[in-house]
């Protein structure tokens, strides 16, 4: 009885060994890459451009002042991770 039992255990171990030794093949590899957030921006005119006469060093000088804009930013898409195909290491 012991020899039959031992034979069965050895036979099961021999049959299970190929399943334990099996290794798969790499098909494709990917890297995790961070994609930063994107924003929509819009400019709003705060002060228009203007020309102005000023008194400086005993002279009248015509000065130009450029327009002033305020930039408003709104989130279009939050930052996230994506998988990009890469060479396998």
Chimera marker file (.cmm) of the C-alpha trace (Angstrom):
<marker_set name="trace">
<marker id="1" x="0.000" y="0.000" z="0.000" r="1" g="1" b="0" radius="0.5"/>
<marker id="2" x="2.840" y="2.372" z="0.877" r="1" g="1" b="0" radius="0.5"/>
<marker id="3" x="4.584" y="1.712" z="-2.435" r="1" g="1" b="0" radius="0.5"/>
<marker id="4" x="1.408" y="2.444" z="-4.400" r="1" g="1" b="0" radius="0.5"/>
<marker id="5" x="0.887" y="5.654" z="-2.444" r="1" g="1" b="0" radius="0.5"/>
<marker id="6" x="4.526" y="6.705" z="-2.927" r="1" g="1" b="0" radius="0.5"/>
<marker id="7" x="4.290" y="5.920" z="-6.653" r="1" g="1" b="0" radius="0.5"/>
<marker id="8" x="1.149" y="8.040" z="-6.967" r="1" g="1" b="0" radius="0.5"/>
<marker id="9" x="2.830" y="10.980" z="-5.183" r="1" g="1" b="0" radius="0.5"/>
<marker id="10" x="5.908" y="10.761" z="-7.435" r="1" g="1" b="0" radius="0.5"/>
<marker id="11" x="3.702" y="10.556" z="-10.544" r="1" g="1" b="0" radius="0.5"/>
<marker id="12" x="1.691" y="13.612" z="-9.454" r="1" g="1" b="0" radius="0.5"/>
<marker id="13" x="4.859" y="15.581" z="-8.717" r="1" g="1" b="0" radius="0.5"/>
<marker id="14" x="6.290" y="14.692" z="-12.140" r="1" g="1" b="0" radius="0.5"/>
<marker id="15" x="3.059" y="15.777" z="-13.849" r="1" g="1" b="0" radius="0.5"/>
<marker id="16" x="2.935" y="19.080" z="-11.926" r="1" g="1" b="0" radius="0.5"/>
<marker id="17" x="6.548" y="20.091" z="-12.638" r="1" g="1" b="0" radius="0.5"/>
<marker id="18" x="5.977" y="21.338" z="-16.231" r="1" g="1" b="0" radius="0.5"/>
<marker id="19" x="3.110" y="23.536" z="-15.022" r="1" g="1" b="0" radius="0.5"/>
<marker id="20" x="5.338" y="25.131" z="-12.406" r="1" g="1" b="0" radius="0.5"/>
<marker id="21" x="8.195" y="25.683" z="-14.872" r="1" g="1" b="0" radius="0.5"/>
<marker id="22" x="6.024" y="27.374" z="-17.534" r="1" g="1" b="0" radius="0.5"/>
<marker id="23" x="6.993" y="30.962" z="-18.295" r="1" g="1" b="0" radius="0.5"/>
<marker id="24" x="5.073" y="33.312" z="-20.540" r="1" g="1" b="0" radius="0.5"/>
<marker id="25" x="6.499" y="35.560" z="-23.239" r="1" g="1" b="0" radius="0.5"/>
<marker id="26" x="6.419" y="39.352" z="-23.216" r="1" g="1" b="0" radius="0.5"/>
<marker id="27" x="4.005" y="40.602" z="-25.837" r="1" g="1" b="0" radius="0.5"/>
<marker id="28" x="4.146" y="44.363" z="-25.207" r="1" g="1" b="0" radius="0.5"/>
<marker id="29" x="5.546" y="46.697" z="-22.561" r="1" g="1" b="0" radius="0.5"/>
<marker id="30" x="4.156" y="50.019" z="-21.400" r="1" g="1" b="0" radius="0.5"/>
<marker id="31" x="5.492" y="52.899" z="-19.297" r="1" g="1" b="0" radius="0.5"/>
<marker id="32" x="3.294" y="54.999" z="-17.022" r="1" g="1" b="0" radius="0.5"/>
<marker id="33" x="3.636" y="58.630" z="-18.188" r="1" g="1" b="0" radius="0.5"/>
<marker id="34" x="2.233" y="61.750" z="-16.486" r="1" g="1" b="0" radius="0.5"/>
<marker id="35" x="0.283" y="64.107" z="-18.754" r="1" g="1" b="0" radius="0.5"/>
<marker id="36" x="0.058" y="67.579" z="-17.178" r="1" g="1" b="0" radius="0.5"/>
<marker id="37" x="-3.202" y="69.494" z="-16.872" r="1" g="1" b="0" radius="0.5"/>
<marker id="38" x="-4.367" y="71.678" z="-19.752" r="1" g="1" b="0" radius="0.5"/>
<marker id="39" x="-5.985" y="75.080" z="-19.317" r="1" g="1" b="0" radius="0.5"/>
<marker id="40" x="-8.100" y="77.473" z="-21.365" r="1" g="1" b="0" radius="0.5"/>
<marker id="41" x="-6.921" y="81.074" z="-21.092" r="1" g="1" b="0" radius="0.5"/>
<marker id="42" x="-8.738" y="84.223" z="-22.077" r="1" g="1" b="0" radius="0.5"/>
<marker id="43" x="-7.618" y="87.853" z="-21.987" r="1" g="1" b="0" radius="0.5"/>
<marker id="44" x="-9.891" y="90.647" z="-20.784" r="1" g="1" b="0" radius="0.5"/>
<marker id="45" x="-9.077" y="94.306" z="-21.439" r="1" g="1" b="0" radius="0.5"/>
<marker id="46" x="-8.591" y="96.154" z="-18.158" r="1" g="1" b="0" radius="0.5"/>
<marker id="47" x="-7.286" y="99.506" z="-19.472" r="1" g="1" b="0" radius="0.5"/>
<marker id="48" x="-7.016" y="100.463" z="-23.159" r="1" g="1" b="0" radius="0.5"/>
<marker id="49" x="-3.805" y="101.869" z="-24.634" r="1" g="1" b="0" radius="0.5"/>
<marker id="50" x="-3.518" y="105.637" z="-24.342" r="1" g="1" b="0" radius="0.5"/>
<marker id="51" x="-1.341" y="108.609" z="-25.267" r="1" g="1" b="0" radius="0.5"/>
<marker id="52" x="-0.823" y="111.242" z="-22.599" r="1" g="1" b="0" radius="0.5"/>
<marker id="53" x="0.998" y="114.562" z="-22.387" r="1" g="1" b="0" radius="0.5"/>
<marker id="54" x="3.223" y="114.943" z="-19.328" r="1" g="1" b="0" radius="0.5"/>
<marker id="55" x="5.523" y="117.622" z="-18.018" r="1" g="1" b="0" radius="0.5"/>
<marker id="56" x="9.095" y="116.296" z="-17.509" r="1" g="1" b="0" radius="0.5"/>
<marker id="57" x="12.402" y="118.240" z="-17.165" r="1" g="1" b="0" radius="0.5"/>
<marker id="58" x="10.816" y="121.523" z="-18.241" r="1" g="1" b="0" radius="0.5"/>
<marker id="59" x="9.346" y="119.983" z="-21.407" r="1" g="1" b="0" radius="0.5"/>
<marker id="60" x="6.029" y="118.641" z="-22.529" r="1" g="1" b="0" radius="0.5"/>
<marker id="61" x="6.456" y="114.987" z="-23.493" r="1" g="1" b="0" radius="0.5"/>
<marker id="62" x="3.910" y="112.783" z="-25.194" r="1" g="1" b="0" radius="0.5"/>
<marker id="63" x="3.914" y="109.365" z="-23.450" r="1" g="1" b="0" radius="0.5"/>
<marker id="64" x="2.436" y="106.127" z="-24.710" r="1" g="1" b="0" radius="0.5"/>
<marker id="65" x="0.955" y="103.688" z="-22.196" r="1" g="1" b="0" radius="0.5"/>
<marker id="66" x="0.205" y="100.178" z="-23.549" r="1" g="1" b="0" radius="0.5"/>
<marker id="67" x="-3.052" y="98.354" z="-22.956" r="1" g="1" b="0" radius="0.5"/>
<marker id="68" x="-3.390" y="96.291" z="-19.774" r="1" g="1" b="0" radius="0.5"/>
<marker id="69" x="-5.077" y="92.898" z="-19.933" r="1" g="1" b="0" radius="0.5"/>
<marker id="70" x="-6.160" y="90.455" z="-17.232" r="1" g="1" b="0" radius="0.5"/>
<marker id="71" x="-5.714" y="86.789" z="-18.032" r="1" g="1" b="0" radius="0.5"/>
<marker id="72" x="-8.299" y="84.330" z="-16.717" r="1" g="1" b="0" radius="0.5"/>
<marker id="73" x="-7.409" y="80.646" z="-16.640" r="1" g="1" b="0" radius="0.5"/>
<marker id="74" x="-9.828" y="77.725" z="-16.371" r="1" g="1" b="0" radius="0.5"/>
<marker id="75" x="-9.027" y="74.044" z="-16.112" r="1" g="1" b="0" radius="0.5"/>
<marker id="76" x="-9.804" y="72.183" z="-19.345" r="1" g="1" b="0" radius="0.5"/>
<marker id="77" x="-8.523" y="68.728" z="-18.404" r="1" g="1" b="0" radius="0.5"/>
<marker id="78" x="-6.937" y="67.582" z="-15.153" r="1" g="1" b="0" radius="0.5"/>
<marker id="79" x="-3.514" y="65.963" z="-15.111" r="1" g="1" b="0" radius="0.5"/>
<marker id="80" x="-3.509" y="62.185" z="-15.431" r="1" g="1" b="0" radius="0.5"/>
<marker id="81" x="-1.385" y="59.140" z="-16.172" r="1" g="1" b="0" radius="0.5"/>
<marker id="82" x="-1.435" y="57.286" z="-19.502" r="1" g="1" b="0" radius="0.5"/>
<marker id="83" x="0.237" y="54.095" z="-20.642" r="1" g="1" b="0" radius="0.5"/>
<marker id="84" x="2.628" y="54.527" z="-23.566" r="1" g="1" b="0" radius="0.5"/>
<marker id="85" x="4.128" y="51.642" z="-25.478" r="1" g="1" b="0" radius="0.5"/>
<marker id="86" x="7.850" y="51.281" z="-24.743" r="1" g="1" b="0" radius="0.5"/>
<marker id="87" x="10.727" y="48.938" z="-25.422" r="1" g="1" b="0" radius="0.5"/>
<marker id="88" x="10.751" y="45.959" z="-23.079" r="1" g="1" b="0" radius="0.5"/>
<marker id="89" x="13.605" y="45.792" z="-20.594" r="1" g="1" b="0" radius="0.5"/>
<link id1="1" id2="2" r="1" g="1" b="0" radius="0.2"/>
<link id1="2" id2="3" r="1" g="1" b="0" radius="0.2"/>
<link id1="3" id2="4" r="1" g="1" b="0" radius="0.2"/>
<link id1="4" id2="5" r="1" g="1" b="0" radius="0.2"/>
<link id1="5" id2="6" r="1" g="1" b="0" radius="0.2"/>
<link id1="6" id2="7" r="1" g="1" b="0" radius="0.2"/>
<link id1="7" id2="8" r="1" g="1" b="0" radius="0.2"/>
<link id1="8" id2="9" r="1" g="1" b="0" radius="0.2"/>
<link id1="9" id2="10" r="1" g="1" b="0" radius="0.2"/>
<link id1="10" id2="11" r="1" g="1" b="0" radius="0.2"/>
<link id1="11" id2="12" r="1" g="1" b="0" radius="0.2"/>
<link id1="12" id2="13" r="1" g="1" b="0" radius="0.2"/>
<link id1="13" id2="14" r="1" g="1" b="0" radius="0.2"/>
<link id1="14" id2="15" r="1" g="1" b="0" radius="0.2"/>
<link id1="15" id2="16" r="1" g="1" b="0" radius="0.2"/>
<link id1="16" id2="17" r="1" g="1" b="0" radius="0.2"/>
<link id1="17" id2="18" r="1" g="1" b="0" radius="0.2"/>
<link id1="18" id2="19" r="1" g="1" b="0" radius="0.2"/>
<link id1="19" id2="20" r="1" g="1" b="0" radius="0.2"/>
<link id1="20" id2="21" r="1" g="1" b="0" radius="0.2"/>
<link id1="21" id2="22" r="1" g="1" b="0" radius="0.2"/>
<link id1="22" id2="23" r="1" g="1" b="0" radius="0.2"/>
<link id1="23" id2="24" r="1" g="1" b="0" radius="0.2"/>
<link id1="24" id2="25" r="1" g="1" b="0" radius="0.2"/>
<link id1="25" id2="26" r="1" g="1" b="0" radius="0.2"/>
<link id1="26" id2="27" r="1" g="1" b="0" radius="0.2"/>
<link id1="27" id2="28" r="1" g="1" b="0" radius="0.2"/>
<link id1="28" id2="29" r="1" g="1" b="0" radius="0.2"/>
<link id1="29" id2="30" r="1" g="1" b="0" radius="0.2"/>
<link id1="30" id2="31" r="1" g="1" b="0" radius="0.2"/>
<link id1="31" id2="32" r="1" g="1" b="0" radius="0.2"/>
<link id1="32" id2="33" r="1" g="1" b="0" radius="0.2"/>
<link id1="33" id2="34" r="1" g="1" b="0" radius="0.2"/>
<link id1="34" id2="35" r="1" g="1" b="0" radius="0.2"/>
<link id1="35" id2="36" r="1" g="1" b="0" radius="0.2"/>
<link id1="36" id2="37" r="1" g="1" b="0" radius="0.2"/>
<link id1="37" id2="38" r="1" g="1" b="0" radius="0.2"/>
<link id1="38" id2="39" r="1" g="1" b="0" radius="0.2"/>
<link id1="39" id2="40" r="1" g="1" b="0" radius="0.2"/>
<link id1="40" id2="41" r="1" g="1" b="0" radius="0.2"/>
<link id1="41" id2="42" r="1" g="1" b="0" radius="0.2"/>
<link id1="42" id2="43" r="1" g="1" b="0" radius="0.2"/>
<link id1="43" id2="44" r="1" g="1" b="0" radius="0.2"/>
<link id1="44" id2="45" r="1" g="1" b="0" radius="0.2"/>
<link id1="45" id2="46" r="1" g="1" b="0" radius="0.2"/>
<link id1="46" id2="47" r="1" g="1" b="0" radius="0.2"/>
<link id1="47" id2="48" r="1" g="1" b="0" radius="0.2"/>
<link id1="48" id2="49" r="1" g="1" b="0" radius="0.2"/>
<link id1="49" id2="50" r="1" g="1" b="0" radius="0.2"/>
<link id1="50" id2="51" r="1" g="1" b="0" radius="0.2"/>
<link id1="51" id2="52" r="1" g="1" b="0" radius="0.2"/>
<link id1="52" id2="53" r="1" g="1" b="0" radius="0.2"/>
<link id1="53" id2="54" r="1" g="1" b="0" radius="0.2"/>
<link id1="54" id2="55" r="1" g="1" b="0" radius="0.2"/>
<link id1="55" id2="56" r="1" g="1" b="0" radius="0.2"/>
<link id1="56" id2="57" r="1" g="1" b="0" radius="0.2"/>
<link id1="57" id2="58" r="1" g="1" b="0" radius="0.2"/>
<link id1="58" id2="59" r="1" g="1" b="0" radius="0.2"/>
<link id1="59" id2="60" r="1" g="1" b="0" radius="0.2"/>
<link id1="60" id2="61" r="1" g="1" b="0" radius="0.2"/>
<link id1="61" id2="62" r="1" g="1" b="0" radius="0.2"/>
<link id1="62" id2="63" r="1" g="1" b="0" radius="0.2"/>
<link id1="63" id2="64" r="1" g="1" b="0" radius="0.2"/>
<link id1="64" id2="65" r="1" g="1" b="0" radius="0.2"/>
<link id1="65" id2="66" r="1" g="1" b="0" radius="0.2"/>
<link id1="66" id2="67" r="1" g="1" b="0" radius="0.2"/>
<link id1="67" id2="68" r="1" g="1" b="0" radius="0.2"/>
<link id1="68" id2="69" r="1" g="1" b="0" radius="0.2"/>
<link id1="69" id2="70" r="1" g="1" b="0" radius="0.2"/>
<link id1="70" id2="71" r="1" g="1" b="0" radius="0.2"/>
<link id1="71" id2="72" r="1" g="1" b="0" radius="0.2"/>
<link id1="72" id2="73" r="1" g="1" b="0" radius="0.2"/>
<link id1="73" id2="74" r="1" g="1" b="0" radius="0.2"/>
<link id1="74" id2="75" r="1" g="1" b="0" radius="0.2"/>
<link id1="75" id2="76" r="1" g="1" b="0" radius="0.2"/>
<link id1="76" id2="77" r="1" g="1" b="0" radius="0.2"/>
<link id1="77" id2="78" r="1" g="1" b="0" radius="0.2"/>
<link id1="78" id2="79" r="1" g="1" b="0" radius="0.2"/>
<link id1="79" id2="80" r="1" g="1" b="0" radius="0.2"/>
<link id1="80" id2="81" r="1" g="1" b="0" radius="0.2"/>
<link id1="81" id2="82" r="1" g="1" b="0" radius="0.2"/>
<link id1="82" id2="83" r="1" g="1" b="0" radius="0.2"/>
<link id1="83" id2="84" r="1" g="1" b="0" radius="0.2"/>
<link id1="84" id2="85" r="1" g="1" b="0" radius="0.2"/>
<link id1="85" id2="86" r="1" g="1" b="0" radius="0.2"/>
<link id1="86" id2="87" r="1" g="1" b="0" radius="0.2"/>
<link id1="87" id2="88" r="1" g="1" b="0" radius="0.2"/>
<link id1="88" id2="89" r="1" g="1" b="0" radius="0.2"/>
</marker_set>
